[in-house]
Amino acid sequence: QKESYIPLDIDSRILNSGDHFLPQKEMQSPIFVAHLVKTLLLILVWYTFSTVLTLYNKTLLGDDMGKFPAPLLMNTVHFSMQAVLSKAITWFWSDRFQTSSMSWKDYFSRVVPTALSTAMDVNLSNASLVFITVTFATMCKSAGPIFLLLFAFAFRLESPSFKLLGIILIISVGILLTVAKETEFDFWGFLFVMMAAVMSGFRWAMTQILLQKEDYGLKNPLALMSCVTPIMALATALLSLAFDRWEHVRSSDYFDSSWEITRSCLLMLFGGALAFFMVLTEYVLVSETSAVTVTIAGVVKEAVTILVAVFYFHDEFTWLKGAGLVTIMVGVGLFNWYKYQKLQNGEANTNTKYVILDEVEEEED
């Protein structure tokens, strides 16, 4: 029987099967305030790890900077480290991370696409940094909410409306202003970062389904990470064998002596640790809130990243880019206001759970 999902709001959450909509008074309660503070702290930690990791990647991979000869190998180490750490934690505390069995059909139709799209998101984002500046890449990657909403429409996780289409249009105009008259425009860098934005939208829509559909047994972020990162590592390792320039590895400054090999391994392990804690924070955020909330917070994070890049890398920031950034932030702000109004009117719950129609019918019987 074909599964179909109730088109619940992608930015809402259901605390449990007996809960009702949160009234406005409860939004002002200490519990709500504590949840808000917890979310803001998680976002701040995510900002820190993500910004440091972006600076690390650009410094190491930039064509005019570190020129690390095997970027896909580096990502393979990062994903492998995430897989080992998450597997170790879920094994050590197996009583806390109990997962139910999953059919092979669900595994290949849900987990594998999520893992592959996540790996491609990271790999394409890093590849773009070889050709373009952090500022330009970050602003182009702000298209992520557009693709997330499009996939949410396609998966019936969000209902299309003129308001949402208008918001998508505003963010798109902001992206176009960013690209217009880019003095350091590089076609391949732009193509890679836009493909990464598409992958980002797809992987966050899939991630929320996996995290918040209890039948998959992957509601815990670490359980999900331990499930998807081995696939990510394997896929990226195959890409590394095919596309990394191995003939340049031995002759590069990173691998021409025992000390340099050791230093390079430590560098990759440091990046792996940053990536692990950043991804862990992302998954915790999306399980505590929603994929849309994380994506919107990500756009604000990207504005912070741009400011850091301008000061750290001396990236060019023209008035046209500024206008594009402001336009993007306006679109994001309107989206947040749209969601807030729905919550105030009682149209949205507070904890998204995607439920199979058959299961709902059984619960009602």
C-alpha positions in Angstrom: 0.0 0.0 0.0 1.3 3.4 -0.9 2.2 5.6 2.0 0.8 9.1 2.1 1.6 11.8 4.7 -0.7 14.3 6.4 0.4 17.7 5.1 1.3 19.1 8.6 3.1 22.4 8.9 6.8 21.8 8.5 7.6 24.5 11.1 5.3 23.1 13.8 5.7 20.5 16.5 3.4 18.1 18.3 4.6 17.3 21.8 2.6 14.1 22.1 -0.6 12.5 20.8 -2.6 14.1 23.6 -1.4 17.6 23.3 -3.5 20.5 21.9 -2.4 23.8 20.3 -0.4 26.1 22.5 -2.4 29.1 23.6 -0.8 32.5 23.7 -0.6 32.4 27.5 1.5 29.2 27.4 3.9 30.9 25.0 4.7 33.3 27.9 5.1 30.5 30.5 8.5 29.7 32.1 8.6 26.4 30.2 8.2 28.2 26.9 10.9 30.8 27.9 13.2 28.0 29.0 12.7 26.3 25.6 13.4 29.6 23.8 16.6 30.2 25.8 17.7 26.6 25.1 17.1 27.0 21.4 19.0 30.3 21.3 22.0 28.8 23.1 22.0 25.9 20.7 21.9 28.3 17.8 24.8 30.3 19.3 26.9 27.1 19.6 26.0 26.1 16.1 27.1 29.5 14.8 30.4 29.2 16.6 31.3 25.7 15.2 30.0 26.5 11.7 31.9 29.8 11.4 35.1 28.3 12.6 34.7 25.3 10.2 34.0 27.6 7.3 37.2 29.6 8.0 39.1 26.3 8.4 37.8 25.0 5.1 38.6 28.2 3.1 42.0 28.6 4.7 42.9 25.0 3.9 41.2 24.6 0.5 41.3 28.0 -1.1 43.0 28.1 -4.5 44.9 31.2 -3.4 45.5 30.0 0.2 46.2 26.5 1.5 45.6 24.5 -1.7 45.1 21.2 0.1 45.5 18.6 -2.7 42.8 16.2 -1.6 39.6 18.0 -0.4 37.4 14.9 -0.8 39.9 12.8 1.2 39.6 15.5 3.9 35.8 15.2 3.9 36.1 11.4 4.0 38.1 11.7 7.2 35.5 14.2 8.6 32.6 11.8 7.8 34.5 8.8 9.1 35.3 10.6 12.3 31.6 11.5 12.7 30.6 7.9 12.1 33.1 6.5 14.6 32.2 9.0 17.3 28.4 8.7 16.9 28.6 4.8 16.7 30.8 4.8 19.9 28.4 7.0 21.8 25.3 5.1 20.7 26.9 1.8 21.6 28.3 2.9 25.0 24.9 4.4 26.0 22.8 1.8 24.1 20.1 2.0 26.7 19.5 5.7 25.8 19.8 5.2 22.0 17.5 2.3 21.3 16.5 2.1 17.7 13.8 -0.1 16.1 14.5 -2.2 13.1 13.9 -0.6 9.7 12.9 -2.3 6.5 15.4 -2.3 3.6 12.9 -0.4 1.6 12.7 2.4 4.1 16.5 2.3 4.5 17.2 2.7 0.8 14.3 5.1 0.1 14.9 7.4 3.2 18.2 7.0 4.9 20.4 6.5 1.8 19.0 9.6 -0.1 19.5 11.7 3.1 23.0 10.5 3.5 24.0 11.0 -0.1 22.4 14.5 -0.3 24.1 15.5 3.0 27.5 14.3 1.6 26.9 16.2 -1.7 25.9 19.3 0.2 29.2 19.4 2.1 31.4 18.3 -0.8 29.9 20.8 -3.2 30.1 23.6 -0.6 33.7 22.9 0.0 34.4 22.6 -3.7 33.0 26.0 -4.3 35.4 27.6 -1.8 38.3 26.6 -4.0 37.0 29.0 -6.7 35.0 31.8 -4.9 35.1 33.8 -1.8 33.4 32.9 1.5 31.2 36.0 1.2 30.0 35.1 -2.3 29.5 31.4 -1.5 27.7 32.2 1.7 25.3 34.6 0.1 24.5 32.2 -2.8 24.0 29.4 -0.2 21.3 31.6 1.3 19.0 30.2 -1.4 18.7 27.1 0.8 15.2 28.1 2.2 13.9 28.4 -1.3 14.8 24.8 -2.2 13.7 23.6 1.3 10.2 25.1 0.7 10.1 23.6 -2.8 10.9 20.1 -1.5 8.4 20.7 1.4 5.7 21.4 -1.3 6.7 18.4 -3.3 6.7 16.1 -0.2 3.4 17.7 1.0 5.0 18.8 4.2 4.0 22.4 3.5 1.0 23.8 1.6 1.8 26.3 -1.2 0.4 29.8 -0.8 0.8 33.2 -2.5 2.5 34.5 0.6 5.2 31.8 0.6 5.7 32.1 -3.1 6.1 35.9 -2.6 8.7 35.2 0.1 10.5 32.8 -2.2 10.5 35.6 -4.9 12.0 38.1 -2.5 14.8 35.8 -1.4 15.5 35.0 -5.1 15.8 38.7 -5.9 18.3 39.0 -3.1 20.3 36.2 -4.6 20.3 37.8 -8.0 21.5 41.1 -6.5 24.3 39.2 -4.9 25.4 37.6 -8.2 25.0 40.8 -10.3 28.3 42.5 -11.0 30.3 40.0 -8.9 33.9 41.0 -9.7 35.3 37.6 -8.8 32.5 35.5 -10.4 33.6 32.0 -11.3 31.1 29.8 -13.1 32.2 26.5 -11.5 32.2 28.0 -8.1 28.7 29.4 -8.6 27.4 26.1 -10.0 28.9 24.1 -7.1 27.4 26.4 -4.4 23.9 26.5 -6.0 23.9 22.7 -6.4 24.9 22.6 -2.7 21.9 24.8 -1.9 19.6 22.4 -3.7 21.1 19.4 -1.8 20.8 21.3 1.4 17.0 21.9 0.9 16.5 18.2 0.1 18.5 16.8 2.9 16.8 19.0 5.6 13.4 18.0 4.4 14.4 14.4 4.5 16.2 14.8 7.8 13.1 16.2 9.6 11.1 13.2 8.3 13.7 10.8 9.6 14.1 12.5 13.0 10.5 13.0 13.8 8.8 9.9 12.4 9.1 7.5 15.4 8.6 4.3 13.4 12.1 4.8 11.8 13.7 4.6 15.3 16.0 7.6 14.4 14.4 10.3 16.5 17.6 10.8 18.4 20.1 13.0 16.5 23.1 10.7 17.4 21.2 7.6 16.2 20.6 9.3 12.9 24.2 10.5 12.6 25.5 7.0 13.3 23.1 5.7 10.5 23.9 8.2 7.8 27.6 9.1 8.3 29.0 5.6 7.2 27.2 6.0 3.9 28.5 9.6 3.6 32.0 8.4 4.3 31.8 5.6 1.8 30.3 7.7 -1.0 32.9 10.5 -0.5 35.8 8.0 -0.4 34.7 6.7 -3.8 34.5 10.3 -5.1 37.9 10.9 -3.6 39.4 8.0 -5.5 37.9 9.2 -8.7 38.4 13.0 -8.5 41.1 13.9 -6.1 44.4 14.6 -7.8 46.4 11.8 -6.2 49.4 12.4 -8.5 49.9 15.8 -6.7 49.4 14.4 -3.1 52.9 13.0 -2.6 54.7 16.0 -4.0 52.6 18.5 -2.0 53.9 20.3 1.1 51.2 18.5 3.1 52.6 15.0 2.5 56.3 15.3 1.6 57.6 14.1 5.0 56.6 12.1 8.0 56.1 15.3 10.0 54.0 16.9 7.4 51.9 13.8 7.0 51.3 13.7 10.8 50.5 17.5 10.8 48.0 17.0 7.9 46.3 14.1 9.7 46.0 16.2 12.8 44.6 19.1 10.7 42.0 16.8 9.2 41.1 15.3 12.6 40.6 18.8 14.0 38.3 19.6 11.1 36.5 16.3 11.7 35.9 17.3 15.4 34.5 20.7 14.3 32.3 19.0 11.8 31.1 16.4 14.3 30.0 19.0 16.9 28.5 21.3 14.2 26.4 18.5 12.7 25.4 17.2 16.1 24.2 20.7 17.0 22.3 20.9 13.6 20.5 17.6 14.3 19.7 18.6 17.8 18.2 21.9 16.6 16.1 20.3 13.9 14.7 17.7 16.3 14.0 20.4 19.0 12.5 22.8 16.4 12.2 22.1 12.7 14.1 22.0 9.5 12.7 25.4 8.4 13.7 27.0 11.8 17.3 25.7 11.3 17.4 26.9 7.8 16.1 30.4 8.7 18.6 30.6 11.6 21.2 29.4 9.1 20.6 32.5 7.0 21.2 34.7 10.0 24.3 32.6 10.7 25.4 33.2 7.1 25.2 37.0 7.7 27.5 36.6 10.7 29.8 34.4 8.5 29.9 37.2 5.9 31.0 39.8 8.4 33.7 37.5 9.8 34.9 36.8 6.2 35.0 40.5 5.3 37.2 41.2 8.3 39.3 37.9 8.3 39.7 37.4 4.5 39.2 41.0 3.4 36.5 39.9 1.0 35.0 42.6 -1.2 31.6 43.7 0.0 29.9 46.2 -2.4 26.7 48.2 -1.9 25.0 45.8 -4.3 25.9 42.8 -2.2 24.7 44.7 0.8 21.4 45.4 -1.0 21.2 41.7 -1.8 21.9 40.7 1.8 19.2 43.1 3.1 16.7 41.8 0.6 17.4 38.2 1.7 17.0 39.1 5.3 13.7 40.9 4.5 12.5 37.7 2.9 13.5 35.7 5.9 11.9 38.1 8.3 8.6 38.0 6.4 8.8 34.2 6.5 9.3 34.3 10.3 6.4 36.8 10.6 4.2 34.5 8.5 5.0 31.5 10.8 4.4 33.6 13.9 1.0 34.7 12.7 0.0 31.1 12.0 1.1 30.2 15.5 -0.8 33.1 17.1 -3.9 32.1 15.2 -3.7 28.5 16.4 -3.1 27.3 12.8 0.3 25.6 13.8 1.2 23.2 16.5 4.5 23.2 18.3 6.1 19.9 17.3 6.0 18.4 13.8 5.4 14.6 13.5 4.8 13.2 10.1 2.2 10.4 10.5 1.1 7.8 8.0 -2.6 8.1 7.3 -3.3 4.5 8.3 -1.7 5.0 11.6 -3.9 8.0 12.4 -7.0 6.0 11.5 -5.9 3.2 13.9 -5.3 5.8 16.7 -8.8 7.2 16.2 -10.5 3.8 16.4 
